[in-house]
Every structure is written in structure tokens, then in C-alpha cells.
Amino acid sequence: MGKLLLLLLFIFPCASRSQTRHLTTANGLPDNVAYQTLQDQQGFLWIATDQGVVRYDGQLMKVYAREQGVPDIEVMQLVMETCGRIWLRCYDNSVAFYDPVRNRFVSVSAYIALAGLGHVKRLRALEEGGLQIDLERVKLIRRFQRTL
């Protein structure tokens, strides 16, 4: 019986096949250049593009640009903390996080600039929670508490 089941699995591959959908400006993307994608805990697909960041629910796209708090429209990196907070880093090294209550991004670039530690090179979510910001001039770990 076990050999028959194994044989049937080889003869008849799984019936469910995943669908591939190509997203372009024709579907609602603000630009066809995408740097990174990220799926959040609610199942939304976030897309970093040359013209802002997009939240896609499988049917509709919501574009976040300067009017929605994105500091620079060319979004290079997306990171999700273990608590689910979405962060972005832009081409001009600005950094912001998504506030789901206000449905907009909140920039923290002024705080980083005040510290005078140089340009942001990379963001990284820490396993124990929080966010690491790799800076140009120093190697420091900066944690933004969950109260932001």
C-alpha cells in the first residue's frame, strides 16, 4: 500500500499550484523598479520602489510617498522587527517606520542627524527585538524602543 501511494505521488503531482502574478505600473505600481519586498504579519506585501513604498493586499495597492510621511520617494530597504513594525531606508539615507494607527510613515532621520554619527548604511531587525542601524562613522547598535 505504501509503495502504491508513493508511486501515485510521482505520477500525479500536487494539484494545487501556486500562481505567479507580475506586478507592474499597469497593475498600480508607481514604478517598475522594485528594490525589495517584504511580507508583514497581516499578509500584506510591501514593495520598495523608485517612487515610494507600496502595500499590496493581493488585489489593491496603496502607495505611500512624501504625502504619507515617506522621507524620500526612492525606498531602498524594508525591514520588519519581531514585533511587526515596518521600517524603511531611503536612497538619501533617511529612515522611517510605519504607524498603522495613522496609516503613515514617521521619520526618525532628524534624531539620527542630531547624533552626528554619519549616514545610515543599513537597517537590521534584531532577533531579541529592536532595530540595528549601521552607521557610516561608527559601529553602534541603536535600539528604538517599542514605545515609538
N, C-alpha and C positions, 0 to 999 in steps of 0.2 A: 504494500500500500504506500509506504514512504517513497519507494522508487518511482511509482506512478505519479505521485504528487510532484516530485522533483522534475520528472520528465515534462509534466504539464506546465510547470513554471517556465521551463526553457522554450517550449513550443508556443505558449500563449503569454507574451509579456504582459505586464500590468496594464489594465485597461485605462486607468487614469493617467493622462499625460498632462504635463504642465504646459500652460500656454505662455508663449512669448509675445509680448506686446512692445513694439517700438514706439517710444515717445519722442515727438519732435515738436517743432513750432506749430505744425498742423494740428496737433492734439492739445496745444495750450502751453507748451514750454515757452518761456520768454526768449530762449536762445538754444540753438542746437549744440552748444558747447557745455558739457557737464563734466565737472571735476571729480565729484564724489557723490555716492548715495549712502543712505542710512535708513534702516527701518526702526521706528520707535516702538515703545511698549504697547501702544494702541494699534499698531499695524500700519500707520502712515509711512509712506516712503518719502523721505526728504532728499531733494536733489540740489546740489550746489552748482550753480551755473554762472555764466558771464554776466547775467542780468538779474541777479538776486538768487534767493533760495525758494524752492517750490515744495509745497506739501501736497502729496498726491494720495488720494484715498482709494484708488483703483478705478475711479470714474472722473472725478473732478480735480482740477489743480488750483491751488491757492498760491499766488505769487507774493512773496514778501520782498520788498525793496526798501528804498530810503523812507518812504511814507509809513512803512510798518516797522521802523527802527533799525533796519539793517544799515550799519555804518558806511559800507561801500558795496556797490552792487555786484562787484566781482568776488564771489564767495569761493574760496579755495578749499576749505576744510570744514567738515562737520564731525562733531564728537558728542556721544551721549554718555552722561555719567551713570553710575549704577542706580541712582535714584530716578533716572529717566529724563533729567534736564538735558536739553539740546543746546550745544554751544556751536558757534561758528567763528572762523578766522577768515578775514578778507585779504585781498591782494595788497591793500595798503597797511596790513598788519593790525588792523582793528579787530577787536574781539567783542562778541555779544552773546547773550543767552536768550532763549525763547521763554517768554512769560505766557503760559496758557490761559491765565485768567484775563489778561488784557489782550491776548491774541496778537502779540507783537514782540519784537526783539528789544532787548535792553543792552546798551553798550556799556562796557566796563573799561574801555580804552583810556578814558581820562585818568582812572586810578592807576593804570599801568604806566602812563606817561608821567604822572606826578612822582612815581617812584624813581624815574630816570634810569631804568635798567635796560634800555635798548629796545630793539624791535622784537616782536613776537615771531619766533621761528616755527613753533608747532604747539598744538594742544594735545593732551593725552588724558583720558579718563583713568583714574586710579581705582584699582580693584577694591580698596578699602573705603572708597567714596571720595568725592572731591575731584579736583581738576589740577593737572600739572600743566604749567605754561612754561615752555622752553623759551628763554630769552637770549638775545644776542650777546649781551655783555657779561652776563653771569649765569651760572648754573644753579638756579634756585627752583624750589618747588613752591608754588603759590597755591594755596587752597582757598577757594571761595566757599564759605560755609553754606549749608543748605538753607540758610535764612535769607539768601539773596532773592 
